[in-house]
């Protein structure tokens, strides 16, 4: 149903930024200012 589609969309939106944040954290770890 619509709710299922929305739930999948939310998970997709959340998973993508999470990966970006992890990459950012790794960069900040490897290259401290």
C-alpha positions in Angstrom: 0.0 0.0 0.0 1.0 3.7 0.1 2.3 3.4 3.7 4.7 0.6 2.6 6.0 2.7 -0.3 6.5 5.7 2.0 8.3 3.6 4.6 10.7 2.3 1.9 11.2 5.8 0.7 12.0 7.0 4.2 14.5 4.2 4.7 16.2 5.0 1.3 16.4 8.7 2.3 17.9 7.8 5.7 20.4 5.3 4.4 21.9 7.5 1.8 22.8 10.4 4.2 24.1 7.9 6.7 26.7 6.7 4.2 27.6 10.3 3.4 28.1 11.0 7.1 30.2 8.0 7.6 32.4 9.0 4.7 32.7 12.5 6.1 33.6 11.2 9.5 36.3 8.9 7.9 37.7 11.9 6.1 37.8 14.0 9.3 39.5 11.1 11.0 42.1 10.6 8.3 42.7 14.3 7.7 42.3 16.2 11.1 42.3 20.0 10.7 
